[in-house]
Amino acid sequence: MTLNRLLLRAASVSKIGSRSAFTAAKPDHTNPNWLRVGLAFGTSAFLWGLLFKQHSTDVHEYKVRNGLE
């Protein structure tokens, strides 16, 4: 068997025996995944809450250190 035939046979076997880990299906925008939507918005709200809390703590500490309060 020549090297060219061997390589062609190996290539055809590897294409048949493997499959892609990625799918080509497009997401269905008419039926969203509500769990993921809820987690995304919940995480965002939680992080904004932490940001506002940290900001108010920092402002209070600044006022106390500078004798403004």
N, CA, C and O atoms as a Tinker XYZ file with bonds, in Angstrom:
   276  protein
     1  N      0.847000   -1.187000    0.000000    73     2
     2  CA     0.000000    0.000000    0.000000    64     1     3
     3  C      0.887000    1.243000    0.000000    63     2     4     5
     4  O      1.819000    1.346000    0.798000    81     3
     5  N      0.602000    2.163000   -0.877000    73     3     6
     6  CA     1.424000    3.357000   -0.953000    64     5     7
     7  C      1.095000    4.300000    0.193000    63     6     8     9
     8  O      0.048000    4.198000    0.834000    81     7
     9  N      2.004000    5.203000    0.426000    73     7    10
    10  CA     1.835000    6.173000    1.518000    64     9    11
    11  C      0.623000    7.051000    1.284000    63    10    12    13
    12  O     -0.092000    7.371000    2.233000    81    11
    13  N      0.372000    7.448000    0.048000    73    11    14
    14  CA    -0.770000    8.299000   -0.276000    64    13    15
    15  C     -2.089000    7.604000    0.062000    63    14    16    17
    16  O     -2.984000    8.211000    0.652000    81    15
    17  N     -2.202000    6.327000   -0.316000    73    15    18
    18  CA    -3.430000    5.568000   -0.015000    64    17    19
    19  C     -3.613000    5.398000    1.484000    63    18    20    21
    20  O     -4.731000    5.476000    1.993000    81    19
    21  N     -2.523000    5.168000    2.183000    73    19    22
    22  CA    -2.588000    4.999000    3.630000    64    21    23
    23  C     -3.078000    6.274000    4.308000    63    22    24    25
    24  O     -3.898000    6.228000    5.225000    81    23
    25  N     -2.569000    7.397000    3.851000    73    23    26
    26  CA    -3.000000    8.677000    4.423000    64    25    27
    27  C     -4.457000    8.966000    4.104000    63    26    28    29
    28  O     -5.184000    9.460000    4.966000    81    27
    29  N     -4.903000    8.674000    2.891000    73    27    30
    30  CA    -6.303000    8.885000    2.538000    64    29    31
    31  C     -7.219000    8.004000    3.369000    63    30    32    33
    32  O     -8.283000    8.440000    3.809000    81    31
    33  N     -6.808000    6.773000    3.580000    73    31    34
    34  CA    -7.633000    5.855000    4.372000    64    33    35
    35  C     -7.698000    6.317000    5.828000    63    34    36    37
    36  O     -8.763000    6.261000    6.443000    81    35
    37  N     -6.584000    6.769000    6.381000    73    35    38
    38  CA    -6.555000    7.255000    7.762000    64    37    39
    39  C     -7.415000    8.506000    7.914000    63    38    40    41
    40  O     -8.097000    8.671000    8.925000    81    39
    41  N     -7.386000    9.389000    6.914000    73    39    42
    42  CA    -8.190000   10.605000    6.977000    64    41    43
    43  C     -9.676000   10.291000    6.926000    63    42    44    45
    44  O    -10.467000   10.908000    7.640000    81    43
    45  N    -10.062000    9.334000    6.084000    73    43    46
    46  CA   -11.484000    8.994000    5.993000    64    45    47
    47  C    -11.968000    8.308000    7.259000    63    46    48    49
    48  O    -13.111000    8.516000    7.665000    81    47
    49  N    -11.144000    7.507000    7.886000    73    47    50
    50  CA   -11.522000    6.842000    9.137000    64    49    51
    51  C    -11.652000    7.864000   10.253000    63    50    52    53
    52  O    -12.580000    7.773000   11.056000    81    51
    53  N    -10.747000    8.836000   10.326000    73    51    54
    54  CA   -10.810000    9.826000   11.402000    64    53    55
    55  C    -12.031000   10.740000   11.245000    63    54    56    57
    56  O    -12.588000   11.189000   12.247000    81    55
    57  N    -12.453000   11.022000   10.017000    73    55    58
    58  CA   -13.648000   11.847000    9.803000    64    57    59
    59  C    -14.911000   11.101000   10.206000    63    58    60    61
    60  O    -15.846000   11.697000   10.741000    81    59
    61  N    -14.937000    9.824000    9.954000    73    59    62
    62  CA   -16.115000    9.025000   10.280000    64    61    63
    63  C    -16.191000    8.802000   11.793000    63    62    64    65
    64  O    -17.280000    8.840000   12.366000    81    63
    65  N    -15.069000    8.575000   12.433000    73    63    66
    66  CA   -15.047000    8.223000   13.847000    64    65    67
    67  C    -15.129000    9.390000   14.797000    63    66    68    69
    68  O    -15.256000    9.183000   16.003000    81    67
    69  N    -15.062000   10.602000   14.305000    73    67    70
    70  CA   -15.100000   11.756000   15.207000    64    69    71
    71  C    -16.273000   12.654000   14.837000    63    70    72    73
    72  O    -16.802000   12.602000   13.727000    81    71
    73  N    -16.660000   13.481000   15.808000    73    71    74
    74  CA   -17.721000   14.440000   15.545000    64    73    75
    75  C    -17.373000   15.749000   16.233000    63    74    76    77
    76  O    -16.565000   15.780000   17.162000    81    75
    77  N    -17.967000   16.787000   15.788000    73    75    78
    78  CA   -17.656000   18.097000   16.319000    64    77    79
    79  C    -18.302000   18.279000   17.681000    63    78    80    81
    80  O    -19.409000   17.798000   17.922000    81    79
    81  N    -17.605000   18.979000   18.572000    73    79    82
    82  CA   -18.152000   19.268000   19.897000    64    81    83
    83  C    -19.099000   20.455000   19.830000    63    82    84    85
    84  O    -19.867000   20.683000   20.765000    81    83
    85  N    -19.059000   21.206000   18.752000    73    83    86
    86  CA   -19.895000   22.384000   18.604000    64    85    87
    87  C    -21.086000   22.065000   17.705000    63    86    88    89
    88  O    -20.987000   21.267000   16.773000    81    87
    89  N    -22.211000   22.706000   18.008000    73    87    90
    90  CA   -23.394000   22.481000   17.184000    64    89    91
    91  C    -23.613000   23.683000   16.283000    63    90    92    93
    92  O    -23.205000   24.800000   16.601000    81    91
    93  N    -24.250000   23.441000   15.177000    73    91    94
    94  CA   -24.520000   24.512000   14.226000    64    93    95
    95  C    -25.947000   25.019000   14.357000    63    94    96    97
    96  O    -26.384000   25.836000   13.545000    81    95
    97  N    -26.678000   24.556000   15.354000    73    95    98
    98  CA   -28.072000   24.979000   15.534000    64    97    99
    99  C    -28.124000   26.404000   16.062000    63    98   100   101
   100  O    -27.357000   26.776000   16.950000    81    99
   101  N    -29.021000   27.185000   15.519000    73    99   102
   102  CA   -29.167000   28.562000   15.972000    64   101   103
   103  C    -30.080000   28.597000   17.197000    63   102   104   105
   104  O    -30.996000   27.781000   17.307000    81   103
   105  N    -29.838000   29.540000   18.124000    73   103   106
   106  CA   -30.682000   29.607000   19.312000    64   105   107
   107  C    -32.108000   30.009000   18.961000    63   106   108   109
   108  O    -32.331000   30.793000   18.038000    81   107
   109  N    -33.066000   29.473000   19.696000    73   107   110
   110  CA   -34.478000   29.769000   19.486000    64   109   111
   111  C    -34.842000   30.994000   20.310000    63   110   112   113
   112  O    -34.980000   30.899000   21.529000    81   111
   113  N    -34.999000   32.150000   19.655000    73   111   114
   114  CA   -35.276000   33.399000   20.367000    64   113   115
   115  C    -36.738000   33.516000   20.785000    63   114   116   117
   116  O    -37.087000   34.403000   21.564000    81   115
   117  N    -37.591000   32.641000   20.283000    73   115   118
   118  CA   -38.999000   32.698000   20.673000    64   117   119
   119  C    -39.245000   31.975000   21.992000    63   118   120   121
   120  O    -40.276000   32.189000   22.630000    81   119
   121  N    -38.319000   31.130000   22.404000    73   119   122
   122  CA   -38.459000   30.381000   23.651000    64   121   123
   123  C    -37.147000   30.466000   24.425000    63   122   124   125
   124  O    -36.337000   29.542000   24.358000    81   123
   125  N    -36.918000   31.570000   25.170000    73   123   126
   126  CA   -35.641000   31.728000   25.862000    64   125   127
   127  C    -35.516000   30.768000   27.055000    63   126   128   129
   128  O    -36.511000   30.277000   27.589000    81   127
   129  N    -34.301000   30.526000   27.443000    73   127   130
   130  CA   -34.016000   29.707000   28.613000    64   129   131
   131  C    -34.178000   30.609000   29.843000    63   130   132   133
   132  O    -33.274000   31.376000   30.177000    81   131
   133  N    -35.318000   30.513000   30.505000    73   131   134
   134  CA   -35.646000   31.455000   31.584000    64   133   135
   135  C    -34.753000   31.287000   32.800000    63   134   136   137
   136  O    -34.551000   32.246000   33.545000    81   135
   137  N    -34.220000   30.109000   33.020000    73   135   138
   138  CA   -33.294000   29.921000   34.128000    64   137   139
   139  C    -32.031000   30.744000   33.912000    63   138   140   141
   140  O    -31.561000   31.425000   34.824000    81   139
   141  N    -31.487000   30.680000   32.709000    73   139   142
   142  CA   -30.280000   31.456000   32.412000    64   141   143
   143  C    -30.556000   32.952000   32.426000    63   142   144   145
   144  O    -29.719000   33.732000   32.879000    81   143
   145  N    -31.721000   33.358000   31.934000    73   143   146
   146  CA   -32.089000   34.781000   31.955000    64   145   147
   147  C    -32.192000   35.266000   33.397000    63   146   148   149
   148  O    -31.676000   36.329000   33.742000    81   147
   149  N    -32.865000   34.473000   34.240000    73   147   150
   150  CA   -33.007000   34.840000   35.652000    64   149   151
   151  C    -31.675000   34.908000   36.365000    63   150   152   153
   152  O    -31.431000   35.821000   37.154000    81   151
   153  N    -30.807000   33.935000   36.088000    73   151   154
   154  CA   -29.481000   33.957000   36.712000    64   153   155
   155  C    -28.668000   35.170000   36.262000    63   154   156   157
   156  O    -27.955000   35.770000   37.067000    81   155
   157  N    -28.770000   35.527000   35.005000    73   155   158
   158  CA   -28.025000   36.679000   34.498000    64   157   159
   159  C    -28.506000   37.971000   35.149000    63   158   160   161
   160  O    -27.695000   38.770000   35.618000    81   159
   161  N    -29.830000   38.180000   35.179000    73   159   162
   162  CA   -30.355000   39.399000   35.788000    64   161   163
   163  C    -30.154000   39.402000   37.300000    63   162   164   165
   164  O    -29.864000   40.448000   37.881000    81   163
   165  N    -30.303000   38.251000   37.939000    73   163   166
   166  CA   -30.093000   38.172000   39.378000    64   165   167
   167  C    -28.657000   38.470000   39.766000    63   166   168   169
   168  O    -28.400000   39.181000   40.738000    81   167
   169  N    -27.725000   37.925000   39.004000    73   167   170
   170  CA   -26.311000   38.194000   39.261000    64   169   171
   171  C    -25.993000   39.660000   39.067000    63   170   172   173
   172  O    -25.257000   40.250000   39.857000    81   171
   173  N    -26.541000   40.248000   38.024000    73   171   174
   174  CA   -26.314000   41.668000   37.763000    64   173   175
   175  C    -26.863000   42.527000   38.895000    63   174   176   177
   176  O    -26.189000   43.449000   39.354000    81   175
   177  N    -28.075000   42.237000   39.348000    73   175   178
   178  CA   -28.673000   43.003000   40.446000    64   177   179
   179  C    -27.862000   42.835000   41.728000    63   178   180   181
   180  O    -27.662000   43.800000   42.466000    81   179
   181  N    -27.398000   41.624000   41.996000    73   179   182
   182  CA   -26.588000   41.372000   43.184000    64   181   183
   183  C    -25.290000   42.173000   43.149000    63   182   184   185
   184  O    -24.903000   42.780000   44.147000    81   183
   185  N    -24.619000   42.172000   41.997000    73   183   186
   186  CA   -23.360000   42.915000   41.879000    64   185   187
   187  C    -23.575000   44.423000   41.999000    63   186   188   189
   188  O    -22.759000   45.112000   42.612000    81   187
   189  N    -24.668000   44.949000   41.418000    73   187   190
   190  CA   -24.971000   46.368000   41.576000    64   189   191
   191  C    -25.250000   46.700000   43.043000    63   190   192   193
   192  O    -24.840000   47.752000   43.533000    81   191
   193  N    -25.948000   45.802000   43.741000    73   191   194
   194  CA   -26.204000   46.003000   45.167000    64   193   195
   195  C    -24.915000   46.059000   45.966000    63   194   196   197
   196  O    -24.761000   46.915000   46.837000    81   195
   197  N    -23.983000   45.151000   45.678000    73   195   198
   198  CA   -22.683000   45.185000   46.351000    64   197   199
   199  C    -21.924000   46.472000   46.040000    63   198   200   201
   200  O    -21.269000   47.036000   46.917000    81   199
   201  N    -22.008000   46.928000   44.816000    73   199   202
   202  CA   -21.330000   48.153000   44.422000    64   201   203
   203  C    -21.866000   49.353000   45.195000    63   202   204   205
   204  O    -21.084000   50.154000   45.707000    81   203
   205  N    -23.193000   49.490000   45.287000    73   203   206
   206  CA   -23.788000   50.608000   46.022000    64   205   207
   207  C    -23.470000   50.533000   47.509000    63   206   208   209
   208  O    -23.204000   51.554000   48.143000    81   207
   209  N    -23.496000   49.330000   48.062000    73   207   210
   210  CA   -23.175000   49.161000   49.489000    64   209   211
   211  C    -21.727000   49.555000   49.748000    63   210   212   213
   212  O    -21.445000   50.273000   50.707000    81   211
   213  N    -20.813000   49.099000   48.912000    73   211   214
   214  CA   -19.400000   49.435000   49.078000    64   213   215
   215  C    -19.169000   50.925000   48.920000    63   214   216   217
   216  O    -18.362000   51.508000   49.645000    81   215
   217  N    -19.864000   51.546000   47.987000    73   215   218
   218  CA   -19.713000   52.980000   47.772000    64   217   219
   219  C    -20.174000   53.766000   48.995000    63   218   220   221
   220  O    -19.492000   54.695000   49.428000    81   219
   221  N    -21.329000   53.399000   49.555000    73   219   222
   222  CA   -21.823000   54.132000   50.716000    64   221   223
   223  C    -20.903000   53.924000   51.920000    63   222   224   225
   224  O    -20.713000   54.845000   52.715000    81   223
   225  N    -20.329000   52.723000   52.063000    73   223   226
   226  CA   -19.368000   52.470000   53.131000    64   225   227
   227  C    -18.122000   53.325000   52.939000    63   226   228   229
   228  O    -17.611000   53.902000   53.899000    81   227
   229  N    -17.634000   53.410000   51.714000    73   227   230
   230  CA   -16.445000   54.216000   51.428000    64   229   231
   231  C    -16.699000   55.696000   51.679000    63   230   232   233
   232  O    -15.839000   56.387000   52.225000    81   231
   233  N    -17.866000   56.189000   51.288000    73   231   234
   234  CA   -18.193000   57.606000   51.511000    64   233   235
   235  C    -18.269000   57.902000   53.001000    63   234   236   237
   236  O    -17.766000   58.930000   53.455000    81   235
   237  N    -18.892000   57.014000   53.763000    73   235   238
   238  CA   -18.992000   57.203000   55.212000    64   237   239
   239  C    -17.601000   57.215000   55.852000    63   238   240   241
   240  O    -17.316000   58.058000   56.704000    81   239
   241  N    -16.734000   56.279000   55.443000    73   239   242
   242  CA   -15.377000   56.228000   55.979000    64   241   243
   243  C    -14.602000   57.495000   55.625000    63   242   244   245
   244  O    -13.843000   58.003000   56.450000    81   243
   245  N    -14.782000   58.004000   54.421000    73   243   246
   246  CA   -14.120000   59.237000   54.000000    64   245   247
   247  C    -14.561000   60.413000   54.864000    63   246   248   249
   248  O    -13.734000   61.214000   55.298000    81   247
   249  N    -15.872000   60.515000   55.114000    73   247   250
   250  CA   -16.381000   61.614000   55.924000    64   249   251
   251  C    -15.884000   61.529000   57.360000    63   250   252   253
   252  O    -15.573000   62.556000   57.964000    81   251
   253  N    -15.806000   60.341000   57.913000    73   251   254
   254  CA   -15.327000   60.171000   59.284000    64   253   255
   255  C    -13.843000   60.529000   59.373000    63   254   256   257
   256  O    -13.425000   61.197000   60.318000    81   255
   257  N    -13.056000   60.097000   58.414000    73   255   258
   258  CA   -11.606000   60.376000   58.437000    64   257   259
   259  C    -11.300000   61.855000   58.288000    63   258   260   261
   260  O    -10.347000   62.356000   58.885000    81   259
   261  N    -12.092000   62.552000   57.504000    73   259   262
   262  CA   -11.832000   63.975000   57.256000    64   261   263
   263  C    -12.621000   64.893000   58.175000    63   262   264   265
   264  O    -12.603000   66.110000   57.989000    81   263
   265  N    -13.303000   64.345000   59.146000    73   263   266
   266  CA   -14.040000   65.156000   60.112000    64   265   267
   267  C    -15.230000   65.863000   59.528000    63   266   268   269
   268  O    -15.622000   66.916000   60.031000    81   267
   269  N    -15.820000   65.324000   58.482000    73   267   270
   270  CA   -16.966000   65.961000   57.866000    64   269   271
   271  C    -18.270000   65.487000   58.486000    63   270   272   273
   272  O    -19.336000   66.025000   58.185000    81   271
   273  N    -18.191000   64.482000   59.349000    73   271   274
   274  CA   -19.413000   63.960000   59.956000    64   273   275
   275  C    -19.244000   63.818000   61.441000    63   274   276
   276  O    -20.170000   63.391000   62.130000    81   275
